[in-house]
Amino acid sequence: MSTTPTLTETPAALRPRRRLLRGLPWLVVRQHRTALACVLGIAVLGTLWIVYQRYEMVQLLDARGWPEKEVRYAADDSRGYSYVHSLLNALPLVLAVFVGAPLIAGDRESGTAQLVTTQSVTRRQWLTAKLGFAYALALVCGLMLSAAFTWWWKPHRSLFFTKWVEGPIFDNTGPVLPALLLFMTAAGITIGVLLRRLVPAMAVALGFTAVSAYVWDEIRIRLGSTQMFTYPKDSDLPARFDEAYEVDRWVGNAQGELFGWGTCAEATEKAQNACIKEHGIINDVIEYLDYDQMAAMQWTAAGLLLAGTALLTGFVLWRVSRRPL
């Protein structure tokens, strides 16, 4: 039997290779391949570094007999943790400034947007591919780093000096980090759409990141419902409050009246005792957030961030579809 190829057969070497992505998604990935490689590289290296830090800590704790023996060890005092903290704090800025802001503004400034949308794709298809790329990158990086950091922190949280409601822990564990990265990416894209110029958009996105970090610190603490606990003055809190986050503190009398913590901070012990007797102060009172609220607070935070992302995305779609490129 003859093995000579017919005219309709194509040699294997000449057949086009099958790509995972084709068409517009492939074009977008190729266009932003440098940002993709850098951000994914940072996320992968950061995840590996977290895994290594956890391994080192577990080895040290096992050698000291933890948890059967009490160990004095602050995981967040190590240099390795400071590197992780810096990386996780910087990632929202990186995505807002170097991925989100240039995504549309860069194409408008260079004329790529006009060129692409005059070919075989519509403006909405081009924008959908762009947004899909940016959001997929933010989501993958957020899920990867959040899963690794939660895996490190949660079983050993008693060894971390940083409280669970503070940014370095709350914002980087559970669903918050992926949602935060999506929101900051959407904010950068929106700024780029409004300003239409690359460098101004990146500068404004940088400023927005700094301001939003301050605002988010104020919002985070208000996501939970605080509780009050009264106990005898100058006594120790029960052990169940070890993981609670203290929001405020007062002193009180038997009638339930509360006074500021420094009400009787007099110069002499005699004056202090007289002040305490005058006000009838017998209790210490704390306002606190319980650790059991963390999951609900994080999902609430993620919901707010995702709602913000949806609103910004809707605005971008509306703006781009009705304004000339």
N, C-alpha and C positions, 0 to 999 in steps of 0.2 A: 504494500500500500504506500502510495506517495505521501510524503510529509511536507511537500512544498506548500507554503501558505497561499491561499487564494487572494484575489484582489480586494476582497471585502474584509480580510483579516488585518489587524494592526499589531505589529510586534510589541511585546510587553514593554520594551525599553522606551517606545514612542508614545505609550498611552499616558494621558495626563494623570498625575497623582491626585488621589482623593484627599481633600482637605476636610478637617473637622468643621471649619467655618467656610462659607462661600458668600459671594456677593458683597452686599453692603456691610454686614458684620465683620467679614474678613478685612475689608478696606479700613474700617474704623480701628480694629485691633492693630493692623499694620501701621496706620497713621500714628497711633499712640503707643507703639511698642516700647519706646524708651521709658515712658511713665509706667507702663504695665510691668516691665521688668524690674524697675527700681522699687515700686511700691510692693509688689509681690515678694521681691527679694528681702525687703525690710521685714515684711510679715513672717516669712518663713524663717529667717535668721532669728527674729525675735521669739518665735515659738520654740525653736530649738534651744535658745538661751534659757527660756523659762523652764523647759524640761530639764536642762542641765542643772540649773539652780535648785530645782526641787529634788533632783537626785542627790546632789551634794548635801542638802539640808537633811534629807531622810537618813543618809549614811551617818551624819554627825549625831542626829538624835538617837538612832539605833545604838550607836556606840556609847551614848550616855544613859541608855536605859529608859528613854521616854516612850510612852507616857506613864509607865509604872513609877518612875522617879521624876520628881520635879526638876525641871531644867530651866536655868536662866538663859534665855536665848531670844534675841529680838531679830526676827527674820528681816524686818525692814530697815535694819541698821547696816546691812551688808552692802558692799559696793555693787554686787550683782543685782540686788533689788533696785538700787538707784538707777542703774542702766535700764532695767525693765520699766521703771516708773517714767523715766525720761522719754523712752520710746513710745509708750502708750499715750503720754501727754502730747507728744509731737504729731502723732498720726492723724488726728482730726485736722490739724493745721496743714499737714502735707496734702491731704485729700482735698481740702477746700481751696488751697492756693495753687497747687501744682497739677491737680486733676480737674476739679470743678470749674474754677475761673477760666482756664484756657480752653475748655471743651468747646464752647460755642463762640466765645469772643475771639479765639485764635483763628477759627475758620472764617469768621466775618472779616477780620482784619486782613487776612492773607488772600481772600477771595475764593477760598476752597468751597465755602458754602454755596456761593453762586454757581460755581462750576458743577458741583455734584448735583444740585437740584435742577439744573438745566439738562441733565442726562435722563436716564431711564427711571430715576427714582423721584418720588415726591418729597416735598419738604417735610411732611409728617414722618415718612419712612426714614429719612436721614436723621431727624431729631430722635425718633424712637431708638434707632441703632446707637446713637451717641449716648443717650440716657441709660440704655440697657448696659452698655459697656461700663460706664462710670459706676452705676449702682451695683452691678455684679462684682466689680473689683472691691468696692467698699464693703459689701456684704461678706465676701469670702475672707477678706483680711480680718474683719471684725469677729466673725465666727471662730476663726482659727485662733486668734490671740485671746479672745474671751474664754474659750474652752480650756486653753492651756493655763491661763492665769487662775481661773476658778479652780481647776484641778490642783494647782499649787496652794492656793490660799485656804480654801474651805476646810480641809481636814486639819489644818494647822493654824487656824485663825487665832487661837489663843496665844500664839507666839508672835503675832504681829502687833506692834504698838499702835499702828494706825487703826482707828475705829472703822467699823463696817459702813457707816453712813458718810464717811468722808470720801472725797473725790477719788483718791488713788485706789480705793477698794470698790466703792459703789459703782463708779463709772466704768470700771474695767472688768467686771464680772457679770455673769448672767446675760440677759438680753440687752443691757444698756449700751455696751460698746458697739455692737453692730448697728443699733438704732442711731446712736450718736454719730457714727461715721457716715451713715446714709444722710442724716440731716445736714451735716457740715458739707458734704459733697453737693447736696441740693442747694444749699445756701451759696456755695461758690459758683455753681452754674447760674443761679438767678442773678447774682451780681454781674457775671460776665454778660448775660443777656441784656441787662439794663445799661451797662456802661459801653458795651460793644468794642472796647479796646483792651488789648491783652494786659499791658503793664498796669494801667489804672485799676483794672479788675482784680489783678493779683494783689495789689497794694490794699485795696478796700477789703478784700477777702481776709487778708492778714489782720487788719484792724477789727473786722467783725468777729474773727475767731477769739481775739483777746477779750473783747467786750462780752461775747456770749458765754465765755468761761466764767466771768465774774457773775453774770446774771444767773447762770445755771447753779452756781454755788448757793445763791439765795433761794432758788426754787427747790432744790433737792431736799433741804431740811423740812420743807413744808408739805412734802408728799405723804408723810405719815401722821398718825393721830397721837399726840403726846399724852402721857398718863402722869398722874401724880402719886407720890409715895411719901408717907410721913413716918418718921422713926425717931426714937429718943435722941435728944441732942448729944453730940460728941460720942455717939456709939457708931459701930461699923455697919455698913450696908450688908444685907444678906448676900450670900455667894451667888444667888440667882441673878444679881445685877452686874455680874462681872462683864457680861456681853452687852449690857444696856448702854445706850448713848445718852449722856446727861446734857439736856438742853439748857436748863437753868436751875438755880438753887435759891432757897429762901430759908428763913427761920420762922417758927410760928408759935402761937400760944395755945392754951387749952380750948379757947373759943373758936379756933380755926382761922384767926387773923394771921396774915402773912406779912413779913417784913423783909426788907432787903438783906442779903447775906452779910453785908458790912454794917448793919444797923448799930451794933454795939461794939464796933471796933474802936474802943477808947484807948487812950494812951496808957492807962494803968489798969492793973487787974482789979483794983477796988472799984474804979469807975465802970469797968465792964460788968462786974457783978451787980452793981447798982442799976445799970441800964437793963440788964437781963431781968432783974427782979421787977423793975418798973413796968416793963412790957409783958411780963409773965411768960417769957420765952422758955419753952421746954422741949421743943421739937426742931429737928432739921427736916426740910421738905425739898424733894427734888422733882423736877419735871423731866421726863425721860422718854426715849423711844426704845421699845423692846426689839431685840434681835429677830424675834418671830415675825416682825413686820417687814423685814428686808425684802422678801420675795414679792410681796404685794406692792411695795414702794418701787421696786425695780421694774415690774411690769407696767405700773402706772407711768413711770418715767419713759419707758420704751414706747408706750402708747402715745404719749405727748409728742415725742420726737418723730415717730412715724406719721402722726397726723400732720405735724409741721412739714415733713418731707412730702407728703401727698399734696398739701396746699401749695408748696413751692413748685412742685412738678406741674400741677395743674396750671399755675400762673405762667410758667415757662412755655407750656404747650399753647396756651391761649395767646401769649405775647408774640411768639415766633410765627404762629399761623396767620397773624393779622398785621404784621409789620414787615416792611421790605428788608431783605437780607443785605 
